[in-house]
Each structure stands twice: as C-alpha cells, then as structure tokens.
Amino acid sequence: MDVGRLALSAVVVALGYLIGGIPWGVIVARAVGGPDPRTVGSGRTGGANVMRVLGPRLALLSGLLDMGKWGDQPCEVLEVEPEKLLRYTFAEGSLDSTITWRLEPEGAGTRLFLVHDGLEPGSESLLVMGRGWPGVLRRVEDAIT
C-alpha cells in the first residue's frame, strides 16, 4: 500500500469517526456513572433524551461535544475521487454549506486541504465553525501519525 492510499484511508476513517460516530450522550453517561440514554426514555442519544436521563448540565456538556447547538447534521456526498477528494453538503437547511477534503502528494508525504464553503462572512456560524476546525484537524493529525 502506497503512502497516498494509506493517508487517504486514515483520513476517511478519522472523518467517519469525527463526523458523526461519537455518541457523546453515552460517553458522558458512562463517565459520570449515569444510565445509558439508549436504555431510558426515547432510547436516543440526542439532547432531549440526555437531558431527561442525565439532567441539564450533562446534556449541555454532551451537546457541546456533539456539534454544539447544531447537533447531528444532514449531509450528502457530492463528489468522491478515490485517494484525492471528498466533497459533501453539510447542515442542509441550516448552514447550507459544503465541505471539501482534498489530498495532494507532497515530497515523501501527503498534504491535506480542507475548505468549508458557503458560510456568510461575519456570521455566528463562521465564527463557531472557524473555532472548531483546528481541533478537528488536530484529531485527524493524531489519528494518522
């Protein structure tokens, strides 16, 4: 397996993990010794059920860890070029933006480019997402190094 394919595989795994595979309500419940929200109330891990099961403070923590006030977001894959590009819509109906991850060979490695298009200049969405992306990229880096 060449370096480009390995880097793409690592990025795809990291993205899948980061974009929606983390049930923060369950993790917070386990961390504090509370009941698993999947077994109580509606059985969902979303904010309303976490609030019923764990109370408002822990629901707030869970919500902040899970895209803040935006929660889970609908996405649609727009374009895939294996080992090169992944482009998808993000938060249709609220942010209505597009995220593009692109890989380019560079020297003995691969450079990752991230573009988040469609956010209004000066908007709260741009501020919040702009503060969040550096942490996401650090986690991607940790996952592939």
C-alpha positions as CSV (number, residue, x, y, z in Angstrom):
1,M,0.0,0.0,0.0
2,D,1.5,3.3,-1.0
3,V,1.7,6.4,1.2
4,G,-1.2,8.2,-0.6
5,R,-3.6,5.3,-0.2
6,L,-2.6,4.9,3.4
7,A,-3.1,8.6,4.1
8,L,-6.5,8.6,2.4
9,S,-7.6,5.5,4.3
10,A,-6.5,7.1,7.6
11,V,-8.3,10.4,6.7
12,V,-11.5,8.5,5.7
13,V,-11.5,6.6,9.0
14,A,-10.8,9.7,11.0
15,L,-13.6,11.6,9.2
16,G,-16.1,8.9,9.7
17,Y,-15.2,8.8,13.4
18,L,-15.3,12.6,13.8
19,I,-18.3,13.5,11.7
20,G,-21.0,11.5,13.5
21,G,-19.9,8.3,15.0
22,I,-19.4,9.6,18.5
23,P,-22.4,9.1,20.8
24,W,-21.5,11.8,23.3
25,G,-24.6,11.2,25.4
26,V,-23.5,7.7,26.0
27,I,-19.9,8.7,26.7
28,V,-20.9,11.4,29.2
29,A,-23.3,9.0,30.9
30,R,-20.6,6.4,31.3
31,A,-18.1,9.0,32.5
32,V,-20.4,10.1,35.4
33,G,-21.8,6.6,36.2
34,G,-25.3,7.6,34.9
35,P,-27.7,5.4,33.0
36,D,-27.1,4.8,29.3
37,P,-29.6,7.1,27.4
38,R,-30.2,4.3,24.9
39,T,-31.9,2.3,27.6
40,V,-34.1,5.0,29.1
41,G,-36.8,7.4,27.8
42,S,-36.8,7.6,24.0
43,G,-33.7,5.4,23.7
44,R,-31.9,8.0,21.6
45,T,-28.6,9.7,22.4
46,G,-29.8,13.2,21.4
47,G,-30.0,16.2,23.6
48,A,-33.7,15.9,24.7
49,N,-33.2,12.3,25.9
50,V,-29.8,13.0,27.5
51,M,-31.5,15.9,29.4
52,R,-34.2,13.6,30.7
53,V,-31.7,10.9,31.7
54,L,-28.8,13.0,33.0
55,G,-30.1,16.5,33.6
56,P,-29.4,19.8,32.0
57,R,-25.8,20.3,32.9
58,L,-24.6,17.0,31.5
59,A,-27.0,17.4,28.5
60,L,-25.2,20.8,27.9
61,L,-21.8,19.1,28.0
62,S,-23.0,16.3,25.7
63,G,-24.4,18.9,23.3
64,L,-21.2,21.0,23.2
65,L,-19.2,17.9,22.4
66,D,-21.7,17.0,19.6
67,M,-21.6,20.0,17.2
68,G,-22.8,22.4,19.9
69,K,-26.3,23.7,19.4
70,W,-26.4,22.3,15.9
71,G,-26.5,18.7,16.9
72,D,-26.4,16.0,14.2
73,Q,-26.4,17.4,10.7
74,P,-27.7,16.0,7.4
75,C,-25.1,15.6,4.7
76,E,-25.0,14.4,1.1
77,V,-21.9,13.2,-0.7
78,L,-21.4,15.3,-3.8
79,E,-18.1,14.1,-5.2
80,V,-15.5,11.4,-4.5
81,E,-12.2,10.9,-6.2
82,P,-10.6,7.9,-4.6
83,E,-7.3,8.8,-2.9
84,K,-7.8,12.5,-3.9
85,L,-11.1,14.2,-2.9
86,L,-14.2,14.0,-0.7
87,R,-16.9,16.8,-1.1
88,Y,-20.2,16.8,0.7
89,T,-23.0,19.2,1.7
90,F,-23.2,20.0,5.4
91,A,-26.1,21.0,7.6
92,E,-28.7,21.3,4.8
93,G,-31.5,23.6,5.9
94,S,-29.4,25.4,8.5
95,L,-25.8,26.2,7.4
96,D,-26.3,25.0,3.8
97,S,-22.6,24.8,3.3
98,T,-20.1,22.4,1.5
99,I,-17.0,20.8,2.9
100,T,-14.2,19.6,0.7
101,W,-11.3,17.4,1.8
102,R,-8.5,17.1,-0.7
103,L,-5.2,15.2,-0.7
104,E,-2.2,16.0,-2.7
105,P,1.2,14.3,-2.8
106,E,4.0,16.4,-1.4
107,G,7.5,15.2,-1.2
108,A,7.5,11.9,0.7
109,G,4.1,12.6,2.2
110,T,0.6,13.9,1.5
111,R,-0.8,17.4,2.2
112,L,-4.4,17.6,3.4
113,F,-6.5,20.6,2.3
114,L,-9.9,21.5,3.9
115,V,-12.3,24.0,2.5
116,H,-15.6,24.9,4.2
117,D,-17.6,26.9,1.6
118,G,-20.9,28.7,2.0
119,L,-20.7,30.4,5.4
120,E,-21.7,34.0,5.5
121,P,-18.8,36.4,6.3
122,G,-19.2,37.7,9.9
123,S,-21.9,35.2,10.8
124,E,-22.0,33.2,14.1
125,S,-21.8,30.0,12.0
126,L,-18.5,31.1,10.5
127,L,-17.1,32.1,13.9
128,V,-18.2,28.8,15.6
129,M,-17.0,26.6,12.7
130,G,-13.8,28.6,12.4
131,R,-13.0,27.9,16.0
132,G,-13.9,24.2,15.7
133,W,-11.9,23.2,12.6
134,P,-8.5,23.5,14.2
135,G,-9.5,20.9,16.9
136,V,-10.9,18.5,14.2
137,L,-7.7,18.8,12.2
138,R,-5.6,18.1,15.3
139,R,-7.6,14.9,15.9
140,V,-7.1,13.9,12.2
141,E,-3.4,14.5,12.6
142,D,-3.3,12.4,15.8
143,A,-5.2,9.6,14.1
144,I,-2.8,9.4,11.1
145,T,0.6,10.0,12.8
